[in-house]
Every structure is written in structure tokens, then in C-alpha cells.
Amino acid sequence: TMVENFPIYWISPKSPPHLLINADVDFTLQQHTWDFFHVLYSNGVYVDTARFENTDHFNIKFWKNDFPQVGRYVLDFLKKVCKHPTSYDQFRHHPLN
């Protein structure tokens, strides 16, 4: 079925690090992000989450000019995981901490 093809059902401890980004007004997608986060985290996959104020699902794509903090966050995430590609566990992040 279509549901079986959703990425959340294919997560394993061998999955790569994930960065899950939400716009401030992404109400319907925030629950999907949390569900995905918990499956990744429970499988020991390094996962980071970020929500950016004053953005919505459509304007966040203009991060280069209007929301440079989004680009900086993505670059910082990439630097972190590329610097330590085999030791993600030291970076495990739970957004509720």
C-alpha cells in the first residue's frame, strides 16, 4: 500500500543523520515531524529538529534572502555530522531537553 512507502517505516539504526525543519506555522506538519523524530531517536539515529519563527510552509523556502538563520542552521548541522561521521551518538539531541 501507499502507507508502507512512507519513510517513517524504513528507519533503522543504519539510517543517516536527519535534520527536521518546521516553519513556525506548519501546524499540520509538526505532528509528522514529532512522529518521525521519535522513530529516528528510538532507533539510535542522530536527529536534530528546528522550528523557525515568523515563517510558514511557503515563505521558509526564501531562506537565502528573508530567513538566513535557516541556512546557518543547516550548515551548522552539516558541519557537525561531517566532522564526526561515525560518532553521531555524542550529538544525539532531544528537543525536549
C-alpha positions as CSV (number, residue, x, y, z in Angstrom):
1,T,0.0,0.0,0.0
2,M,1.0,3.7,-0.2
3,V,1.4,3.9,3.6
4,E,4.2,1.3,3.5
5,N,6.2,3.6,1.3
6,F,6.4,6.4,3.9
7,P,10.0,7.0,5.1
8,I,9.0,6.6,8.7
9,Y,8.5,2.8,8.1
10,W,12.0,2.4,6.7
11,I,14.1,3.8,9.6
12,S,16.8,1.6,11.1
13,P,19.8,2.0,13.3
14,K,21.8,2.3,10.0
15,S,19.8,5.4,8.8
16,P,21.9,8.5,8.3
17,P,21.6,11.6,10.5
18,H,18.4,13.7,9.9
19,L,17.6,17.4,10.3
20,L,13.9,18.0,10.6
21,I,12.9,21.6,9.9
22,N,9.5,23.2,10.6
23,A,8.2,26.6,9.8
24,D,6.5,28.4,12.7
25,V,3.1,28.0,11.1
26,D,3.4,24.4,10.0
27,F,0.7,23.1,12.3
28,T,-0.3,20.1,10.3
29,L,3.3,19.0,9.7
30,Q,4.6,19.4,13.2
31,Q,2.9,16.2,14.4
32,H,4.5,14.4,11.4
33,T,7.9,15.8,12.5
34,W,7.5,14.6,16.1
35,D,6.4,11.1,14.9
36,F,9.4,10.9,12.6
37,F,11.7,12.3,15.3
38,H,10.6,9.6,17.8
39,V,11.1,6.8,15.3
40,L,14.6,8.1,14.4
41,Y,15.6,8.7,18.0
42,S,14.3,5.3,19.2
43,N,16.5,3.6,16.5
44,G,19.6,5.5,17.7
45,V,19.7,7.7,14.7
46,Y,21.2,11.2,15.2
47,V,18.3,13.6,14.7
48,D,18.0,17.4,15.2
49,T,14.9,19.5,14.9
50,A,14.4,23.2,14.4
51,R,11.4,25.5,14.1
52,F,11.9,29.0,12.7
53,E,9.7,31.8,14.0
54,N,7.8,34.1,11.6
55,T,7.9,31.5,8.8
56,D,5.2,29.4,7.2
57,H,5.3,26.5,4.9
58,F,5.6,28.7,1.8
59,N,7.9,31.5,2.8
60,I,10.5,29.4,4.5
61,K,11.8,28.5,1.1
62,F,13.1,32.1,0.7
63,W,15.6,31.4,3.5
64,K,18.5,32.8,1.4
65,N,17.2,36.3,1.5
66,D,14.5,36.5,4.1
67,F,15.5,33.9,6.7
68,P,19.3,33.5,6.7
69,Q,19.1,31.8,10.1
70,V,17.6,28.7,8.4
71,G,20.7,28.4,6.1
72,R,23.0,28.9,9.0
73,Y,21.3,26.1,11.0
74,V,21.5,23.7,8.1
75,L,25.2,24.5,7.6
76,D,25.9,24.0,11.3
77,F,24.2,20.7,11.2
78,L,26.2,19.5,8.2
79,K,29.5,20.7,9.7
80,K,28.6,18.7,12.9
81,V,27.8,15.5,11.2
82,C,30.6,15.7,8.6
83,K,33.2,16.4,11.3
84,H,32.3,13.2,13.2
85,P,30.7,10.9,10.6
86,T,30.9,7.7,12.7
87,S,30.2,9.0,16.2
88,Y,26.7,10.6,15.9
89,D,25.8,9.3,19.4
90,Q,27.8,12.1,21.0
91,F,25.5,14.6,19.3
92,R,22.2,12.9,20.0
93,H,19.7,15.6,20.6
94,H,16.3,15.5,22.1
95,P,14.4,18.8,21.5
96,L,12.7,18.5,24.9
97,N,16.0,18.8,26.7
